[in-house]
Amino acid sequence: SGLPRVTQRLWVLLQVAWHVAVGKVQKILFPERMKRNLLSQRININQNPAFEYKDWGPTFFSIQYFFFVLKVRWQHLEDQALQGGLAPNSPVVTLSGESRRIWDFMNGQ
């Protein structure tokens, strides 16, 4: 969109803060309903019997969750592709754990 990057980041911050705050309140007021809701989602962690809800459920809507979602959403602001324009130069991680940009990685840098 045509908004300045700072405005976009502020808007994303407010959206994520609202999402986490509402989720946290719902977890406090309706813990069993939130558990059923999270378990009904089709995510890989629900499909793995080695992971139980008690191990990963409390992490939803935590401060770590907030910062992770905020970081991912801010990174997605940079991923913009317009028809006829350049593709996003998204960050990637090599098998050795080194962080690079996809264009540099493709060029062997």
C-alpha positions as CSV (number, residue, x, y, z in Angstrom):
1,S,0.0,0.0,0.0
2,G,1.0,3.6,-0.2
3,L,1.4,4.1,3.5
4,P,4.9,4.9,4.9
5,R,6.7,1.9,6.3
6,V,6.6,3.3,9.9
7,T,2.8,3.7,9.7
8,Q,2.5,0.1,8.4
9,R,4.7,-1.2,11.2
10,L,2.7,0.7,13.8
11,W,-0.6,-0.7,12.3
12,V,0.8,-4.3,12.4
13,L,1.9,-3.7,16.0
14,L,-1.6,-2.6,17.0
15,Q,-3.2,-5.6,15.2
16,V,-0.9,-8.1,16.9
17,A,-1.2,-6.5,20.3
18,W,-5.0,-6.6,20.0
19,H,-5.0,-10.2,18.8
20,V,-2.7,-11.3,21.7
21,A,-4.7,-9.3,24.3
22,V,-8.0,-10.8,23.2
23,G,-6.6,-14.3,23.0
24,K,-5.1,-14.0,26.5
25,V,-8.4,-12.8,27.9
26,Q,-10.3,-15.6,26.2
27,K,-7.7,-18.1,27.6
28,I,-8.3,-16.8,31.1
29,L,-12.1,-16.6,30.9
30,F,-12.8,-19.7,28.7
31,P,-9.8,-22.1,29.1
32,E,-11.6,-25.2,28.0
33,R,-13.1,-23.6,24.9
34,M,-9.8,-22.1,23.9
35,K,-8.2,-25.6,24.3
36,R,-10.9,-27.1,22.1
37,N,-10.4,-24.3,19.6
38,L,-6.7,-24.7,19.4
39,L,-6.9,-28.5,19.2
40,S,-9.5,-28.3,16.3
41,Q,-7.1,-26.3,14.2
42,R,-5.4,-28.3,11.4
43,I,-1.8,-27.7,12.3
44,N,1.0,-30.2,12.3
45,I,1.5,-30.1,16.0
46,N,-2.0,-31.6,16.6
47,Q,-1.2,-34.5,14.3
48,N,1.9,-35.6,16.2
49,P,1.1,-37.8,19.3
50,A,4.5,-36.9,20.8
51,F,3.2,-33.3,21.5
52,E,0.5,-32.9,24.0
53,Y,-1.5,-29.7,24.5
54,K,0.0,-29.1,27.9
55,D,3.4,-28.8,26.3
56,W,2.6,-26.2,23.6
57,G,-0.9,-24.8,24.5
58,P,0.3,-22.4,27.1
59,T,2.7,-20.8,24.7
60,F,-0.2,-19.3,22.6
61,F,-0.7,-15.6,23.4
62,S,2.4,-15.4,25.6
63,I,5.0,-12.6,25.3
64,Q,7.2,-14.8,23.2
65,Y,4.2,-15.6,20.9
66,F,3.6,-11.8,20.6
67,F,7.2,-11.0,19.5
68,F,7.3,-14.0,17.1
69,V,4.1,-13.0,15.4
70,L,5.2,-9.4,15.3
71,K,8.5,-10.3,13.7
72,V,6.9,-12.5,11.1
73,R,4.3,-9.9,10.2
74,W,6.9,-7.1,10.0
75,Q,9.0,-9.3,7.7
76,H,6.0,-9.8,5.5
77,L,5.7,-6.1,5.0
78,E,8.9,-6.3,2.9
79,D,7.6,-9.2,0.8
80,Q,5.8,-7.3,-1.9
81,A,5.7,-8.4,-5.5
82,L,4.1,-6.3,-8.2
83,Q,3.3,-7.6,-11.7
84,G,6.3,-6.8,-14.0
85,G,8.4,-5.8,-11.0
86,L,11.1,-7.6,-9.0
87,A,10.3,-10.5,-6.7
88,P,10.7,-10.0,-3.0
89,N,14.3,-10.5,-1.7
90,S,13.2,-12.5,1.3
91,P,15.5,-13.8,4.0
92,V,16.5,-17.4,3.9
93,V,18.7,-19.6,6.2
94,T,21.3,-22.0,4.7
95,L,21.7,-25.6,5.9
96,S,24.7,-24.4,7.9
97,G,22.4,-21.9,9.8
98,E,23.7,-18.8,8.1
99,S,21.1,-16.1,7.3
100,R,21.1,-14.6,3.8
101,R,18.8,-12.9,1.3
102,I,17.4,-15.2,-1.4
103,W,18.8,-13.2,-4.3
104,D,22.3,-13.3,-2.8
105,F,21.9,-17.0,-2.0
106,M,20.8,-17.8,-5.6
107,N,23.9,-15.9,-6.9
108,G,26.2,-17.9,-4.7
109,Q,27.2,-15.0,-2.4
